[in-house]
């Protein structure tokens, strides 16, 4: 499984509702949740990053690290996937507060048959699983671009992998979910 972590200082779209320190805390917490979820599976984890801070954090947890070129997310993930060759892979974005090992395993099983896409609640793509090369096109409405590139993909709707936190509205939604 590839976990692309651009930087812990990210989450800039939450700047209007969270301080820099709170965004840093949330970013680390979400990454730690992702790592904990993977630890409950048979999946191998690799982090791809251009951040020395993320690299240190990953190595301190005995996670393999692949360097990205510090470009955009799509190029960083493509580089990581190219290094894996024909090995089956999952790419999971690190901002999923409900992520679970069971949900990851469900995607991995389905991906043994064909490419799997898990859309976010706002039209992005939170999880992609396949093998070999893939035309990554992250950004707003990326799910539709990914599905157009692989129209035969299995689309999985999974609460644990569909809810992400990358906007103030998402943060409010998650806060309401977790207090209910």
Beta strands, then each sheet from edge to edge (+ up, - down):
strand 1: 2-4
strand 2: 46-49
strand 3: 64-67
strand 4: 88-92
strand 5: 116-119
strand 6: 125-131
strand 7: 154-155
sheet 1: 1+ 2+ 3+
sheet 2: 4+ 6- 5+ 7+
end
